Amino acid sequence: VLGGDDVRDQHWEAALFQDLSSSPAAMEASRAADAYGMLPGHNIEVADADSAYTQSYLEGSIETWVSIPREQWPQEWIDRKMVNPVCPLVLSLYGHPDAGGYWERHCDGVLQSKGWEPIAGWRSCYWHPACETYLVVYVDDFKMSGPAEHKAKLWADIIGDPDHPEKGGIYMGEPERQT
């Protein structure tokens, strides 16, 4: 059961997970975005993914189970007088050792499907060749730098629509211009 700060296996031993870690963008990547956004006709916009980790699924061979807080229980559990039910964890959840890696892989897949190309040697940094725009992803923070004229279209491509999940995308708040 995943408790966040105390993860145990079925034998009450410390749980071990596969080594799937995330690699957030470097500080230099963010500074490069700032510099690129200062060119004539360019700007910088930022957005934050909503509950980022839970936008990706846990994968792999190790099952993880969670205890749900009583205030979140369905009425059926209460009616059945359950004491401490547990459920399999399906979505990545902050605190799970592999959550960051699964989120990063999900985010990378979405961005590449929308025309963003990873920049060699700079993890979590992307270039959109058609729009000459640079994107830095730091965990759940997105910083887009480049020609102002392309931003609305590029954000619209990336941002997911909860009413149409089949279109893919990343659920996030409205982008804001960074000054």
C-alpha positions, 0 to 999 in steps of 0.5 A, spaced: 500 500 500 502 506 498 502 511 503 507 516 500 512 516 506 511 509 508 511 504 502 511 497 504 510 490 500 505 484 502 510 482 507 511 489 510 518 490 507 520 496 504 517 496 497 522 496 491 520 499 485 524 499 478 528 505 477 524 509 472 526 516 474 524 523 471 530 528 468 527 535 469 530 540 464 536 544 466 537 551 469 540 553 463 534 550 458 530 555 462 535 561 461 535 559 454 528 560 453 528 567 456 534 569 452 530 566 445 523 570 448 527 577 448 528 577 440 524 582 436 517 579 435 518 573 440 515 572 447 515 567 453 509 564 455 508 559 461 502 554 463 502 549 469 499 542 468 493 540 472 495 534 477 500 532 472 502 525 475 495 523 475 494 524 467 499 518 466 498 511 468 502 506 472 505 501 468 510 495 470 509 489 473 509 491 480 502 492 483 501 498 488 495 498 492 492 505 496 488 506 502 482 511 500 481 516 505 474 515 508 471 522 506 472 519 499 469 512 499 463 511 495 457 510 499 457 502 497 463 501 501 460 505 507 453 501 507 457 494 507 461 497 513 468 496 510 473 497 515 480 499 511 479 497 504 484 498 499 484 499 491 489 498 486 493 504 484 492 505 476 494 513 475 501 515 477 500 519 484 505 524 487 509 520 492 510 513 488 517 512 486 516 511 478 510 517 478 515 522 475 518 517 470 511 515 467 508 522 467 515 525 463 514 519 458 506 521 457 508 528 456 514 527 451 509 522 447 503 528 447 508 533 445 512 529 439 505 527 437 503 535 436 510 536 432 515 538 438 522 535 437 526 533 443 533 537 443 538 532 443 542 533 450 537 537 453 532 532 457 525 535 457 526 541 452 523 541 445 523 545 438 517 546 434 521 547 427 515 549 423 513 555 428 521 556 430 518 555 437 522 552 443 519 549 449 522 547 456 518 542 461 520 542 468 516 537 471 509 540 470 511 547 468 511 549 461 515 555 458 514 556 451 519 561 447 519 564 440 515 568 435 508 571 438 504 569 432 504 562 433 503 561 441 495 560 440 496 555 435 501 551 439 498 551 446 491 549 443 495 543 440 498 541 446 492 543 451 487 537 452 480 537 452 477 533 458 470 532 453 474 529 448 480 525 451 481 521 444 484 527 441 490 527 446 493 533 450 495 535 457 490 538 461 493 545 464 491 552 466 491 558 461 497 560 458 500 567 461 505 571 458 511 572 462 514 579 463 
